[in-house]
Amino acid sequence: MAQRKGILGAGSMLVDHVQRITHWPEQGWLAEITHSEKCSGGAALNVLFTLARMQVNVPLAGVGMVGEDNDGDYIVQLLDDHQIDRRFVQRTCSVTTAMTQVMTTPDGQRTFFHARGANAQLDLLHFADVATTHRIFHLGYLLLLDSLDQPDDEYATRSARLLAQMQQRGYLTSLDLVSRAGEYRPLVVPALRWLDYLVINELEAQALTGITLRSEQGLSAPEAFAQAAAWLIAQGVRQRVVIHAPEGAWGQEGTEEGIWQPAWCLTPEEIVGSVGAGDAFCAGVLYASHENWTMIDTLKLAHTCACFNLHAANALDGTRPLAEMQRWMDQAICVSRDAEAGRITSAEKT
């Protein structure tokens, strides 16, 4: 068999309708929309399009469901424009393409109103013929894929069964969640033993592990992140666990000693929006892992991808070619060093 190369992104495919608003209104009151635009969204598309725009020169493909509607046409055209293999992106007449209305305030904070649409129908049957030579299979967002979140007698959830099948077909598997309130460990923990990579934020890790990573007093010390990562690895994640926050990220590789990498500093004027910042971070982790980069270099690239994402209101337009981002990364100032100088950092704005 040929050497595996490339990344296969599966799961949420949707259109983000991004609205910049003057302020977040109290219930029953009005806020003005100052700018509107649409962009692709969802874990699969955000990761794939970020990698395509980075010009990383690895094969990219998608697996998902979209409707036979204008938003579905828009997604298919974008996949073609970015030269991403879409043979496993199926279309349906029974439901519309998933979409999210994203309300972005002047400080970059965003609030999401989501319609699951065709993503809710994506199920095991749609992966039956997926047997490509890509190296990494990335699935997201768990908790928004209704059919795959259903129980399974043998694997506990259908998503866990899918990830097990993908490992058995030779893929390195990766998973991303959506930040959601409530108790969702029964839907996520069964999948962990079938993962090679897990990239989640501090709130998701806190909900899964029960270890406090952020409170009213702020972000917990890196030691707490180390405990959370160790718990996740103990559940079965085989290679890398990365837990990211606006202030920095913890990376853990198996039983090796983990590392904390502070985020890069941005001025408030540089931050336009944060839609898809977590997916951009994840794209950096996946590419670096695909290329066998060290953990420290992986975290630095992931932070850089997230920083460039903040330069645009949507999930994609801030992304630049990898070479350009690496040049910027070489001179970037991390949050911990810049905080000592009294400057405002991106962590205080996102």
C-alpha positions in Angstrom: 0.0 0.0 0.0 1.2 3.5 -0.8 2.5 5.7 2.0 -0.4 7.5 3.6 -0.4 11.3 3.2 -3.1 13.9 3.7 -6.0 14.9 6.0 -9.6 13.8 5.7 -12.0 16.2 7.4 -15.4 14.8 8.3 -18.6 16.0 10.1 -20.0 19.5 10.4 -20.4 21.4 7.1 -22.4 24.6 7.2 -22.6 28.2 6.2 -21.9 30.9 8.7 -23.9 34.1 8.2 -21.7 36.5 10.1 -23.3 39.8 11.3 -21.2 42.5 12.9 -23.4 44.3 15.4 -23.0 47.6 17.3 -23.5 45.9 20.7 -25.2 43.0 22.4 -28.7 44.2 23.3 -30.8 43.4 26.3 -33.7 41.1 25.7 -36.4 42.8 23.7 -34.2 45.7 22.5 -32.5 46.5 19.2 -29.0 46.4 18.0 -27.9 47.5 14.5 -26.1 45.2 12.0 -23.2 47.2 10.6 -21.9 44.5 8.2 -23.0 41.1 6.9 -21.2 38.4 5.1 -21.3 34.6 4.7 -18.6 32.1 4.9 -18.3 28.3 5.2 -18.3 27.0 8.7 -18.2 23.8 10.8 -15.3 21.7 11.9 -14.7 19.8 8.7 -14.8 22.8 6.3 -12.9 25.2 8.6 -10.0 22.8 9.1 -9.9 21.8 5.4 -10.1 25.4 4.0 -7.6 26.7 6.6 -5.1 24.0 5.5 -5.8 24.7 1.8 -5.2 28.4 2.2 -2.0 27.7 4.1 -0.8 25.9 0.9 0.6 23.0 2.9 0.8 20.7 -0.1 -0.9 17.7 1.4 -4.0 16.0 -0.1 -7.3 17.1 1.5 -10.7 15.6 1.3 -14.1 16.0 3.0 -16.9 13.7 4.2 -20.3 15.3 5.0 -23.9 16.1 4.2 -25.3 19.3 2.7 -28.7 20.2 1.3 -29.8 20.7 -2.3 -30.1 24.5 -1.8 -28.2 27.7 -2.3 -26.0 27.2 0.8 -25.2 23.6 -0.3 -24.2 25.0 -3.8 -22.0 27.5 -2.0 -20.2 24.8 0.0 -19.7 22.6 -3.1 -18.3 25.5 -5.1 -15.9 26.4 -2.3 -14.6 22.8 -2.0 -13.9 22.9 -5.8 -12.3 26.3 -5.6 -9.9 25.0 -2.8 -9.2 21.8 -4.8 -10.5 19.6 -2.0 -11.7 16.1 -2.9 -15.5 16.1 -2.3 -16.5 12.7 -3.6 -17.8 11.7 -0.1 -19.8 14.9 0.4 -23.4 13.9 -0.2 -26.5 16.0 -0.8 -30.0 15.6 0.4 -33.4 17.1 -0.6 -35.1 16.2 2.7 -33.5 18.9 4.8 -31.6 22.2 4.3 -27.9 22.8 4.7 -26.8 23.5 8.2 -26.3 27.1 9.0 -25.3 29.4 11.9 -26.1 33.1 12.4 -23.0 34.5 14.1 -23.4 37.8 16.0 -20.0 39.5 16.5 -19.7 42.5 18.8 -17.0 45.2 18.4 -14.7 43.5 20.9 -14.6 40.3 18.8 -16.9 38.2 21.1 -19.4 36.2 19.1 -22.7 34.4 19.8 -24.1 31.6 17.7 -27.7 30.7 16.6 -27.4 27.3 14.9 -29.7 25.1 12.7 -28.3 21.6 12.5 -29.9 20.8 9.1 -28.2 18.1 7.0 -25.5 17.5 9.5 -28.0 15.7 11.8 -28.4 13.0 9.1 -24.7 12.2 8.7 -24.4 8.6 9.9 -22.2 5.4 9.7 -23.7 4.5 6.3 -22.1 7.6 4.7 -18.6 6.4 5.7 -19.0 2.8 4.4 -17.0 3.4 1.3 -14.4 5.8 2.8 -11.1 4.0 2.3 -8.6 6.6 1.0 -4.8 6.9 1.5 -5.0 10.0 3.7 -3.1 9.7 6.9 -5.4 11.6 9.4 -9.1 11.3 9.8 -10.5 14.3 11.7 -14.1 14.3 13.0 -16.0 17.3 14.4 -18.1 18.5 16.0 -19.2 15.8 18.2 -22.4 16.9 20.1 -23.8 18.5 16.9 -24.0 15.3 14.8 -27.3 13.8 15.9 -27.1 10.5 14.2 -23.5 9.8 15.3 -24.3 10.9 18.8 -26.8 8.0 19.2 -26.2 5.0 21.4 -24.4 1.9 20.2 -24.7 -1.5 21.9 -21.0 -2.4 21.5 -19.2 0.9 21.3 -21.5 3.0 23.5 -22.0 5.6 20.8 -22.1 5.5 17.0 -19.3 8.1 16.8 -17.0 5.7 18.8 -17.9 2.9 16.4 -17.0 5.2 13.4 -13.6 6.2 14.9 -12.8 2.6 15.7 -13.6 1.7 12.1 -11.4 4.5 10.8 -8.5 3.3 12.9 -9.0 -0.2 11.6 -8.8 1.1 8.1 -5.4 2.6 8.8 -6.2 6.2 9.7 -4.8 8.2 12.6 -8.0 9.6 14.1 -8.7 13.0 15.5 -11.7 14.5 17.3 -13.1 18.0 18.1 -16.1 18.9 20.2 -18.4 21.9 20.3 -18.5 24.0 23.5 -21.9 23.2 24.9 -23.5 23.4 28.4 -24.7 20.3 30.1 -23.5 16.8 31.0 -22.1 15.2 27.8 -19.4 12.9 29.0 -21.4 9.8 28.0 -21.3 11.0 24.4 -17.6 11.8 24.3 -15.7 9.5 26.7 -16.4 6.3 24.7 -14.7 7.8 21.7 -11.5 8.7 23.5 -10.0 5.1 23.3 -10.3 5.3 19.5 -8.4 8.5 19.1 -4.8 9.3 18.2 -5.2 13.1 18.6 -7.6 15.2 20.8 -7.7 19.0 20.4 -10.2 20.7 22.7 -10.5 24.0 24.6 -10.2 24.5 28.3 -14.0 24.6 29.0 -14.5 21.3 27.1 -11.7 19.7 28.9 -13.0 20.9 32.2 -16.5 19.5 31.5 -15.0 16.1 30.5 -12.5 15.7 33.3 -14.1 17.6 36.2 -10.8 19.4 36.7 -11.1 23.2 37.1 -9.3 24.9 34.3 -11.1 28.3 34.3 -13.1 29.9 37.1 -14.2 33.4 38.1 -10.7 33.9 39.3 -9.3 33.3 35.8 -7.3 30.6 34.2 -5.9 27.8 36.3 -2.1 27.1 36.5 -0.5 24.8 33.9 -0.4 22.0 36.5 -4.2 21.7 36.3 -4.0 21.4 32.5 -1.4 18.7 33.0 -3.8 16.8 35.2 -6.6 17.1 32.7 -4.4 15.9 29.8 -3.2 13.0 31.9 -6.9 12.0 32.6 -7.7 12.2 28.9 -4.7 10.0 28.0 -5.7 7.5 30.6 -9.1 7.2 28.9 -7.2 5.9 25.8 -6.0 8.8 23.6 -3.0 7.2 21.9 -0.7 10.0 20.9 -1.4 13.7 21.5 -3.8 15.7 23.7 -3.8 19.5 23.3 -5.9 21.7 25.5 -6.0 25.3 24.3 -7.2 28.6 25.8 -6.9 32.2 24.7 -3.9 32.6 27.1 -2.0 29.5 25.9 -2.1 25.8 25.3 -1.0 22.6 27.0 0.4 19.7 24.9 0.8 16.2 26.1 2.3 13.3 24.2 1.6 9.9 25.8 3.6 9.5 29.0 6.1 12.1 28.0 6.4 15.3 30.0 3.8 17.9 28.8 4.5 21.5 27.9 2.7 24.9 28.2 3.1 27.3 25.4 1.7 30.9 26.0 -0.3 32.4 23.2 1.0 35.2 21.0 0.2 38.8 21.8 -2.1 40.9 19.5 -3.1 44.4 20.0 -6.9 45.1 20.2 -6.8 46.8 16.8 -5.6 43.6 15.2 -8.6 41.5 16.4 -11.6 41.6 14.1 -13.4 38.4 15.1 -12.9 35.0 16.5 -15.2 32.8 14.4 -13.4 29.5 13.7 -10.3 30.4 15.8 -10.5 27.0 17.6 -10.7 25.2 14.2 -7.7 27.2 12.9 -5.8 26.2 16.0 -6.8 22.6 15.4 -5.7 22.8 11.7 -2.2 23.9 12.9 -2.0 20.9 15.3 -3.1 18.5 12.6 -0.7 19.7 10.0 2.2 19.7 12.5 1.3 16.3 13.7 1.0 15.0 10.1 4.6 16.3 9.5 5.9 14.9 12.8 6.8 18.3 14.3 7.8 18.5 18.0 5.1 19.4 20.5 6.5 22.9 21.1 6.7 23.7 17.4 3.2 22.2 17.0 1.8 24.5 19.7 3.5 27.6 18.2 2.1 26.9 14.8 -1.4 26.3 16.2 -1.3 29.6 18.1 -0.1 31.3 14.9 -3.0 29.9 12.9 -5.4 31.1 15.6 -3.9 34.6 15.6 -4.2 35.0 11.9 -7.8 33.8 12.1 -8.5 36.7 14.5 -7.7 39.2 11.7 -11.0 38.6 9.9 -14.7 38.5 10.8 -15.1 35.0 9.2 -13.3 31.7 9.7 -11.1 31.9 6.7 -10.0 35.3 5.3 -7.3 35.8 7.9 -5.4 32.7 6.9 -2.1 33.1 5.0 0.4 30.7 3.4 2.4 28.7 5.8 5.7 30.3 4.9 4.3 33.8 5.6 2.8 32.6 9.0 6.1 31.0 10.0 8.0 34.3 9.3 5.5 36.1 11.5 5.8 33.4 14.2 9.6 33.8 14.4 9.1 37.4 15.7 5.9 37.0 17.6 5.7 38.0 21.3 4.0 35.6 23.7 1.3 36.7 26.2 3.4 36.0 29.3 6.3 38.3 28.1 4.0 41.0 26.8 1.9 41.1 30.0 5.0 42.0 31.9 5.3 45.1 29.7 1.7 46.0 30.6 0.3 45.7 27.1 -3.2 44.4 26.4 -3.1 40.9 24.9 -5.3 38.9 22.6 -6.2 36.7 25.6 -8.0 39.6 27.2 -10.1 40.2 24.0 -11.2 36.8 22.9 
